Amino acid sequence: MSTRFPVKRLGSLRRPPDALSYGCRFTIYNQIRWCDGRQGEPNGISPSTATTVQVGLHRIGTDVTGTGSPVLLIPGFAADRYTWRHVVPRLSAFRKCYAIDLPGVGRSDAFESFQYSLESLSDLLANFAKVAGLQNCIVVAHSLGASIAMMAMIRSPEFASNVSGLCVLDGACYPQRLPFFISLLRVPYLGEWIAGLIPVSIQVSMVLNYCYSNKARITHDQIAHYSGLVGSRRVRAALQAIARSIDLRQLAEYSARISEVEVPSLLIWGAKDRVVPLKYGRRLKSNLRGSRLFCIEDCGHIPQEECPERLCDLLLQWAQHDCS
């Protein structure tokens, strides 16, 4: 059963010369030129923490904040590091946060030859953790990012051995009916045609309204940020590729192996999530040994943006007691 939890608040980048040799390296850029040409501080994230991690041919855009044991933050579909803007300031007071962009989104590169399957994304995630030297790491993953993280732990024993705790936020870990904004992208030509007819800001507003329980919490800054993100032709192409590569049969094969994941696990669900309904959270709790499930009332699919204070309270309490 899920628990209704009364929460109390607790206190221009050049391509690296070794990329073609498939080398891996960790590079910090103190002066960042963002994709839209701006320099400086994007949405409150200090550019001094901006890094790229070279993983094979890919550069994974990352923000590193804080000190201590690492926390790896993995966004969901059509999101980037911005989704953690309310979470990182509180987590980084206790741990070192690594907030990443998935391939093709934000500052992360993706070559045309990259196969956007969940398996490829999970392998890239495991390799990222190895290159960045993440040990005794808590993984916090949202929606499709949770599926990728779980798959990485099943496919890579080395990655799993370095994970000390797993926090799943409204995770898309089982085959299910896909939300309309992913289903449209899976249809050749139709998705592009509809996207071309509707202004990007309206598309973003429709998706956020579907994902939120309390529409009044949606801000103009959110709409502006995500409009800029998905308005990029490069990002749209990556999202279409990810949507079309989702293999529900493959997902079913891995979801049958969820019991192989044996780390302290915290499951946080929006009680009014329409994208991945709470019944999937209850199912995940029954399959993931030793996991704890908490519901956030009056919250939809994106708790880290809609109800960040309540999410941080739960996450910090769990991390301090179960993952220390």
Protein Blocks (a to p, Z undefined) as FASTA:
>chain_A
ZZddddddeddddddfklmnopacddddfbdcdfkopacjeehiafklpccddehjbccd
dddededjdddddddehiafklmmmmmmmmmmmbccdddddehiajbccdfklccbfklm
mmmmmmmmmmnopahiacddehjlmmmmmmmmmmmmmlmmmpgbdcdehiafbccdddfk
lmmmmpghklmmmmmmpcfklmmmmmmmmmpmblmlpcfklmmmmmmmmmpmklmmmmmm
mmmmpcfklmmmmmmmmmmpccdddddddfklcklgfklmmmmmmmmghiacdddehiaf
blmlmmmmlmmmmmmmmmmmmmZZ
